[in-house]
Amino acid sequence: MASRTHLDASSRKSPYEIQPTEIYYGTTKDIEPPVKFRIATGGAGQSGLLKALAEAFIHHQVSETNCPPFAVSWIKSDTTASFNHLADDTADLSITYNAAAEQIAIAQGIADKHVYAWRDHFLLVGPKTNPANLTVSPTATIEALFSQLFIAAIASDNTVRFLSRYDKSATNIKESAIWTSIGQTPWSYPFSFFYHINPDFPYQALATAAKLQEYTLIDRGTWYGVEPWIREHMKIFMEGKDDDKTDILLNPARVLVGAYGKNKAMADAFAEWVSRPEGGQKVVGDFAVDGVVLYTQAPLEIPSGL
């Protein structure tokens, strides 16, 4: 993450513009209005939720405030890279998934506002053949499953493997925390043979895990957003739940508004709109792929630590 010194003068401005992954015009796409603000995030862009939010926000602003038509761009990035986009003013806001890092970004002055946007959930998935013989019960924990996976991988002849995105994403940070909680660091030198390092974005990483029949940690939005053939070769062994705010597999998303963005007023307006029950929260609650709702709405009261 960028340092405070990096932010103090003209160095906070990037010498280049990041090429957007997608641009959303809403119902004004025929006239291609200018991009009004830029959002850095990962999985929510790939699943289509970001497009749904951006287009609903464009419609709201144009119809309710009489502002000129505008567009929103998506810059595909993981959680760590998203903070750097805010620091370099290559994004006006980010959607990230790590509370501690988000607080650091605010303390550094990279961001000056954060809003709980929705809840995603981590899933441990793997081959339907279950070569590690993972056993799931009502009292099972994710730490117990990772322990079973480690024991099976060490004992196997390279038939039990775990795919890690190894890219400083929120998913990589989470799986690393689970590994260390059971006293293992399979990425250390010499790294474990079963630990497949695959730095890629969520959809591509999950497709690779399916092809190679490997276990991996993934978010629910990605799991239900990918092509059906991927799920046909995999199964869910454990997933995060909303009813326990301390669940390690709960994956809360927040909007962070950059302190130095070119379009800060519009970014502030988007962050405020996302939190509204009749605004962004309705879009989150209604968003589904093939009839499956991918995310849950932010809690009415933000739980401590989330």
ZADRENBA-452625 format. One record per residue (C-alpha): residue number from 1; residue in three letters; x, z, y negated. Coordinates in nm, 4 decimals, always signed. Example, Ala and Ser with C-alpha at 12.3 -4.5 7.8 and 13.67 -1.06 7.14 Angstrom:
R  torlo  seza        px        pz        py
R      1   ALA   +1.2300   +0.7800   +0.4500
R      2   SER   +1.3670   +0.7140   +0.1060
This chain:
R  torlo  seza        px        pz        py
R      1   MET   +0.0000   +0.0000   +0.0000
R      2   ALA   +0.1230   -0.0732   -0.3484
R      3   SER   +0.2880   +0.2043   -0.5473
R      4   ARG   +0.1691   +0.3335   -0.8851
R      5   THR   +0.4789   +0.1840   -1.0480
R      6   HIS   +0.3672   -0.1552   -0.9232
R      7   LEU   +0.0472   -0.1173   -1.1228
R      8   ASP   +0.1813   -0.0162   -1.4603
R      9   ALA   +0.2453   -0.3443   -1.6394
R     10   SER   +0.2234   -0.7160   -1.5996
R     11   SER   +0.3557   -0.6791   -1.2442
R     12   ARG   +0.0055   -0.5756   -1.1399
R     13   LYS   -0.0982   -0.9402   -1.1901
R     14   SER   -0.0349   -1.1731   -0.9002
R     15   PRO   +0.1630   -1.4895   -0.9815
R     16   TYR   -0.0736   -1.6861   -0.7591
R     17   GLU   -0.4380   -1.7016   -0.6593
R     18   ILE   -0.5397   -1.6418   -0.2999
R     19   GLN   -0.7307   -1.9317   -0.1474
R     20   PRO   -1.0778   -1.8022   -0.0582
R     21   THR   -1.1960   -1.8206   +0.3009
R     22   GLU   -1.5540   -1.8931   +0.1935
R     23   ILE   -1.7475   -1.9240   -0.1308
R     24   TYR   -2.1115   -1.8158   -0.1544
R     25   TYR   -2.3414   -1.9829   -0.4059
R     26   GLY   -2.6791   -1.8471   -0.2982
R     27   THR   -2.9624   -2.0766   -0.4010
R     28   THR   -2.7459   -2.2238   -0.6798
R     29   LYS   -2.5039   -2.4070   -0.4493
R     30   ASP   -2.6168   -2.7520   -0.5672
R     31   ILE   -2.4585   -2.6967   -0.9070
R     32   GLU   -2.1513   -2.5073   -0.7747
R     33   PRO   -2.1268   -2.2415   -1.0485
R     34   PRO   -1.7974   -2.0591   -1.1073
R     35   VAL   -1.6804   -1.7699   -0.8906
R     36   LYS   -1.7678   -1.4475   -1.0697
R     37   PHE   -1.5909   -1.2045   -0.8434
R     38   ARG   -1.3776   -1.1914   -0.5280
R     39   ILE   -1.4238   -0.9684   -0.2222
R     40   ALA   -1.1431   -0.8859   +0.0223
R     41   THR   -1.2517   -0.7795   +0.3706
R     42   GLY   -1.2370   -0.8796   +0.7360
R     43   GLY   -1.5036   -0.8392   +1.0027
R     44   ALA   -1.8070   -0.8330   +0.7742
R     45   GLY   -1.7105   -1.1791   +0.6529
R     46   GLN   -1.6730   -1.3132   +1.0041
R     47   SER   -2.0048   -1.1653   +1.1214
R     48   GLY   -2.1991   -1.3146   +0.8282
R     49   LEU   -2.3050   -0.9850   +0.6694
R     50   LEU   -2.0926   -1.0489   +0.3613
R     51   LYS   -2.2604   -1.3861   +0.3087
R     52   ALA   -2.6042   -1.2243   +0.3365
R     53   LEU   -2.5085   -0.9535   +0.0865
R     54   ALA   -2.3442   -1.1923   -0.1594
R     55   GLU   -2.6358   -1.4357   -0.1618
R     56   ALA   -2.8947   -1.1577   -0.2003
R     57   PHE   -2.6910   -1.0100   -0.4871
R     58   ILE   -2.6602   -1.3475   -0.6601
R     59   HIS   -3.0374   -1.3938   -0.6367
R     60   HIS   -3.0978   -1.0421   -0.7716
R     61   GLN   -2.8633   -1.0793   -1.0676
R     62   VAL   -2.9856   -1.4241   -1.1705
R     63   SER   -3.3538   -1.3382   -1.1359
R     64   GLU   -3.3484   -0.9817   -1.2683
R     65   THR   -3.0836   -0.9933   -1.5421
R     66   ASN   -3.1124   -1.3598   -1.6463
R     67   CYS   -2.7374   -1.4030   -1.6133
R     68   PRO   -2.6063   -1.7566   -1.5571
R     69   PRO   -2.5702   -1.8722   -1.1949
R     70   PHE   -2.2428   -1.7670   -1.0339
R     71   ALA   -2.0609   -1.7625   -0.6991
R     72   VAL   -1.8845   -1.4968   -0.4919
R     73   SER   -1.5703   -1.5658   -0.2875
R     74   TRP   -1.4511   -1.4003   +0.0318
R     75   ILE   -1.0799   -1.3414   +0.0909
R     76   LYS   -1.0243   -1.2705   +0.4607
R     77   SER   -0.7988   -0.9669   +0.5020
R     78   ASP   -0.7608   -0.6458   +0.6987
R     79   THR   -0.8040   -0.2989   +0.5493
R     80   THR   -0.4387   -0.2518   +0.4474
R     81   ALA   -0.4067   -0.5996   +0.2957
R     82   SER   -0.7314   -0.5476   +0.1051
R     83   PHE   -0.5768   -0.2608   -0.0928
R     84   ASN   -0.2875   -0.4868   -0.1896
R     85   HIS   -0.5317   -0.7546   -0.3079
R     86   LEU   -0.6832   -0.4970   -0.5431
R     87   ALA   -0.3409   -0.3930   -0.6677
R     88   ASP   -0.2337   -0.7543   -0.7310
R     89   ASP   -0.5672   -0.8525   -0.8875
R     90   THR   -0.6259   -1.1213   -0.6280
R     91   ALA   -0.9559   -0.9481   -0.5469
R     92   ASP   -1.2042   -0.7612   -0.7649
R     93   LEU   -1.3315   -0.5379   -0.4873
R     94   SER   -1.2702   -0.4706   -0.1205
R     95   ILE   -1.4709   -0.3477   +0.1752
R     96   THR   -1.2534   -0.1205   +0.3870
R     97   TYR   -1.2810   +0.1241   +0.6771
R     98   ASN   -1.0364   +0.4103   +0.6343
R     99   ALA   -1.1398   +0.7094   +0.4221
R    100   ALA   -0.7909   +0.8584   +0.3821
R    101   ALA   -0.6384   +0.5285   +0.2690
R    102   GLU   -0.9290   +0.4726   +0.0302
R    103   GLN   -0.8668   +0.8100   -0.1341
R    104   ILE   -0.4984   +0.7196   -0.1720
R    105   ALA   -0.5970   +0.3899   -0.3386
R    106   ILE   -0.8070   +0.5825   -0.5911
R    107   ALA   -0.5294   +0.8384   -0.6497
R    108   GLN   -0.2829   +0.5528   -0.7118
R    109   GLY   -0.5156   +0.3921   -0.9642
R    110   ILE   -0.5662   +0.0787   -0.7539
R    111   ALA   -0.9410   +0.1457   -0.7354
R    112   ASP   -1.1663   +0.3572   -0.9537
R    113   LYS   -1.4950   +0.3549   -0.7624
R    114   HIS   -1.5997   +0.3731   -0.3989
R    115   VAL   -1.9463   +0.3427   -0.2491
R    116   TYR   -2.0529   +0.4082   +0.1102
R    117   ALA   -2.1817   +0.0654   +0.2170
R    118   TRP   -2.2821   +0.0827   +0.5850
R    119   ARG   -2.1817   +0.2117   +0.9264
R    120   ASP   -2.0066   -0.0008   +1.1817
R    121   HIS   -1.9017   +0.1436   +1.5180
R    122   PHE   -1.5951   +0.1038   +1.7362
R    123   LEU   -1.6326   +0.0031   +2.1002
R    124   LEU   -1.3917   +0.0257   +2.3911
R    125   VAL   -1.4510   -0.2937   +2.5877
R    126   GLY   -1.2837   -0.4523   +2.8848
R    127   PRO   -1.3216   -0.6807   +3.1858
R    128   LYS   -1.6427   -0.6524   +3.3849
R    129   THR   -1.4255   -0.6196   +3.6951
R    130   ASN   -1.2886   -0.2958   +3.5423
R    131   PRO   -0.9413   -0.3066   +3.7043
R    132   ALA   -0.8588   +0.0366   +3.5563
R    133   ASN   -1.1649   +0.1880   +3.7297
R    134   LEU   -1.2740   +0.3600   +3.4090
R    135   THR   -1.5513   +0.6081   +3.4782
R    136   VAL   -1.8063   +0.6798   +3.2056
R    137   SER   -2.0327   +0.9839   +3.2125
R    138   PRO   -2.2498   +1.1593   +2.9528
R    139   THR   -1.9658   +1.4033   +2.8890
R    140   ALA   -1.6830   +1.1477   +2.8823
R    141   THR   -1.4692   +1.1188   +2.5693
R    142   ILE   -1.2766   +0.8240   +2.4327
R    143   GLU   -0.9553   +1.0238   +2.4818
R    144   ALA   -1.0386   +1.0666   +2.8513
R    145   LEU   -1.0990   +0.6934   +2.8900
R    146   PHE   -0.7687   +0.6066   +2.7201
R    147   SER   -0.5953   +0.8548   +2.9530
R    148   GLN   -0.7520   +0.6848   +3.2559
R    149   LEU   -0.6503   +0.3479   +3.1155
R    150   PHE   -0.2900   +0.4597   +3.0644
R    151   ILE   -0.2576   +0.6040   +3.4163
R    152   ALA   -0.4068   +0.2908   +3.5722
R    153   ALA   -0.1857   +0.0608   +3.3638
R    154   ILE   +0.1351   +0.2416   +3.4608
R    155   ALA   +0.0367   +0.2340   +3.8284
R    156   SER   -0.0748   -0.1295   +3.8304
R    157   ASP   +0.1289   -0.4434   +3.8877
R    158   ASN   +0.0614   -0.5757   +3.5371
R    159   THR   -0.3096   -0.6139   +3.6155
R    160   VAL   -0.4315   -0.3512   +3.3687
R    161   ARG   -0.3500   -0.4381   +3.0101
R    162   PHE   -0.4611   -0.3323   +2.6617
R    163   LEU   -0.4740   -0.5728   +2.3676
R    164   SER   -0.3804   -0.4316   +2.0273
R    165   ARG   -0.4280   -0.6274   +1.7065
R    166   TYR   -0.1149   -0.4463   +1.5776
R    167   ASP   -0.1865   -0.5618   +1.2225
R    168   LYS   -0.2479   -0.2436   +1.0179
R    169   SER   -0.6210   -0.3136   +1.0287
R    170   ALA   -0.8700   -0.0259   +1.0511
R    171   THR   -0.9086   -0.1090   +1.4201
R    172   ASN   -0.5333   -0.0927   +1.4796
R    173   ILE   -0.5121   +0.2376   +1.2905
R    174   LYS   -0.7965   +0.3795   +1.4997
R    175   GLU   -0.6603   +0.2778   +1.8397
R    176   SER   -0.3173   +0.4080   +1.7391
R    177   ALA   -0.4755   +0.7445   +1.6520
R    178   ILE   -0.6434   +0.7582   +1.9933
R    179   TRP   -0.3211   +0.6728   +2.1770
R    180   THR   -0.1249   +0.9395   +1.9910
R    181   SER   -0.4019   +1.1942   +2.0533
R    182   ILE   -0.3238   +1.1680   +2.4261
R    183   GLY   +0.0509   +1.1855   +2.3654
R    184   GLN   +0.1257   +0.8145   +2.4016
R    185   THR   +0.2812   +0.5569   +2.1676
R    186   PRO   +0.2873   +0.2389   +2.3766
R    187   TRP   +0.4132   +0.0318   +2.0820
R    188   SER   +0.7362   +0.2365   +2.0589
R    189   TYR   +1.0735   +0.1071   +2.1717
R    190   PRO   +1.0898   +0.0264   +2.4534
R    191   PHE   +0.7222   -0.0641   +2.4214
R    192   SER   +0.4983   -0.0431   +2.7270
R    193   PHE   +0.4600   -0.3605   +2.9310
R    194   PHE   +0.0805   -0.3184   +2.9449
R    195   TYR   +0.0463   -0.3084   +2.5653
R    196   HIS   -0.0277   -0.6617   +2.4478
R    197   ILE   +0.0557   -0.7019   +2.0776
R    198   ASN   -0.1737   -0.9674   +1.9304
R    199   PRO   -0.1899   -0.9582   +1.5485
R    200   ASP   -0.5011   -1.1637   +1.4787
R    201   PHE   -0.8423   -1.1301   +1.3173
R    202   PRO   -1.1217   -0.9600   +1.5147
R    203   TYR   -1.3051   -1.2622   +1.6595
R    204   GLN   -0.9869   -1.4320   +1.7727
R    205   ALA   -0.8425   -1.1096   +1.9184
R    206   LEU   -1.1570   -1.0386   +2.1203
R    207   ALA   -1.1610   -1.3952   +2.2526
R    208   THR   -0.8008   -1.3515   +2.3683
R    209   ALA   -0.8844   -1.0223   +2.5408
R    210   ALA   -1.1728   -1.1928   +2.7229
R    211   LYS   -0.9556   -1.4840   +2.8373
R    212   LEU   -0.6758   -1.2547   +2.9591
R    213   GLN   -0.9122   -0.9890   +3.0985
R    214   GLU   -0.7679   -0.7076   +2.8888
R    215   TYR   -0.9171   -0.3894   +2.7481
R    216   THR   -0.9337   -0.3560   +2.3707
R    217   LEU   -1.0900   -0.1649   +2.0838
R    218   ILE   -1.3284   -0.3668   +1.8687
R    219   ASP   -1.6060   -0.3086   +1.6168
R    220   ARG   -1.9728   -0.3551   +1.7015
R    221   GLY   -2.0212   -0.6204   +1.4343
R    222   THR   -1.7538   -0.8369   +1.5970
R    223   TRP   -1.8795   -0.7718   +1.9520
R    224   TYR   -2.2282   -0.9020   +1.8807
R    225   GLY   -2.1138   -1.1698   +1.6372
R    226   VAL   -1.8801   -1.3614   +1.8700
R    227   GLU   -1.9708   -1.6515   +2.0963
R    228   PRO   -2.1779   -1.5393   +2.3985
R    229   TRP   -1.9186   -1.6500   +2.6566
R    230   ILE   -1.6870   -1.3735   +2.5365
R    231   ARG   -1.9382   -1.0974   +2.6122
R    232   GLU   -2.0184   -1.2588   +2.9465
R    233   HIS   -1.6649   -1.1746   +3.0633
R    234   MET   -1.6538   -0.8241   +2.9139
R    235   LYS   -1.8461   -0.4974   +2.9129
R    236   ILE   -1.8766   -0.1947   +2.6851
R    237   PHE   -1.7320   +0.1295   +2.8205
R    238   MET   -1.7965   +0.3476   +2.5146
R    239   GLU   -1.9242   +0.2999   +2.1606
R    240   GLY   -1.9617   +0.5086   +1.8469
R    241   LYS   -2.2890   +0.6793   +1.7595
R    242   ASP   -2.4512   +0.7740   +1.4300
R    243   ASP   -2.5806   +1.1132   +1.5424
R    244   ASP   -2.2364   +1.2784   +1.5332
R    245   LYS   -2.0559   +1.2477   +1.2006
R    246   THR   -1.7306   +1.3591   +1.3675
R    247   ASP   -1.7430   +1.0833   +1.6322
R    248   ILE   -1.3987   +0.9228   +1.6299
R    249   LEU   -1.5626   +0.5852   +1.7048
R    250   LEU   -1.7851   +0.5942   +1.3963
R    251   ASN   -1.6562   +0.3299   +1.1535
R    252   PRO   -1.7922   +0.3765   +0.7986
R    253   ALA   -1.7450   +0.0912   +0.5517
R    254   ARG   -1.7004   +0.1423   +0.1784
R    255   VAL   -1.6919   -0.0827   -0.1225
R    256   LEU   -1.3892   -0.0151   -0.3437
R    257   VAL   -1.3892   -0.1568   -0.6958
R    258   GLY   -1.0467   -0.2569   -0.8234
R    259   ALA   -0.9367   -0.0876   -1.1436
R    260   TYR   -0.7864   -0.4047   -1.2912
R    261   GLY   -1.0058   -0.6875   -1.1632
R    262   LYS   -1.0817   -0.9820   -1.3910
R    263   ASN   -1.4526   -0.9430   -1.3220
R    264   LYS   -1.4873   -0.5664   -1.3111
R    265   ALA   -1.8344   -0.5477   -1.4667
R    266   MET   -1.9831   -0.7681   -1.1962
R    267   ALA   -1.7884   -0.5847   -0.9242
R    268   ASP   -1.9282   -0.2530   -1.0538
R    269   ALA   -2.2782   -0.4001   -1.0476
R    270   PHE   -2.2333   -0.5175   -0.6874
R    271   ALA   -2.1100   -0.1748   -0.5740
R    272   GLU   -2.4108   -0.0071   -0.7361
R    273   TRP   -2.6542   -0.2626   -0.5877
R    274   VAL   -2.5118   -0.2191   -0.2362
R    275   SER   -2.6098   +0.1493   -0.2408
R    276   ARG   -2.9731   +0.0812   -0.3369
R    277   PRO   -3.2354   +0.1180   -0.0605
R    278   GLU   -3.4157   -0.1910   -0.1906
R    279   GLY   -3.0888   -0.3772   -0.2506
R    280   GLY   -2.7837   -0.3929   -0.0288
R    281   GLN   -2.9102   -0.1296   +0.2139
R    282   LYS   -3.2140   -0.3427   +0.2978
R    283   VAL   -2.9860   -0.6398   +0.3649
R    284   VAL   -2.7712   -0.4255   +0.5963
R    285   GLY   -3.0734   -0.2933   +0.7839
R    286   ASP   -3.2239   -0.6393   +0.8269
R    287   PHE   -2.9035   -0.8220   +0.9207
R    288   ALA   -2.9090   -0.9354   +1.2840
R    289   VAL   -2.7383   -1.1923   +1.5042
R    290   ASP   -2.9476   -1.3296   +1.7926
R    291   GLY   -3.1953   -1.0480   +1.7352
R    292   VAL   -2.9348   -0.7698   +1.7477
R    293   VAL   -2.8910   -0.5564   +1.4340
R    294   LEU   -2.5150   -0.5223   +1.3921
R    295   TYR   -2.4798   -0.2363   +1.1441
R    296   THR   -2.6653   +0.0750   +1.0336
R    297   GLN   -2.7388   +0.1752   +0.6785
R    298   ALA   -2.5272   +0.4271   +0.4900
R    299   PRO   -2.6555   +0.7852   +0.5139
R    300   LEU   -2.8599   +0.9123   +0.2234
R    301   GLU   -2.6064   +1.1887   +0.1717
R    302   ILE   -2.2419   +1.1076   +0.2323
R    303   PRO   -2.1106   +1.3401   +0.5057
R    304   SER   -1.7943   +1.5317   +0.4209
R    305   GLY   -1.4867   +1.3396   +0.5310
R    306   LEU   -1.6714   +1.0083   +0.5621
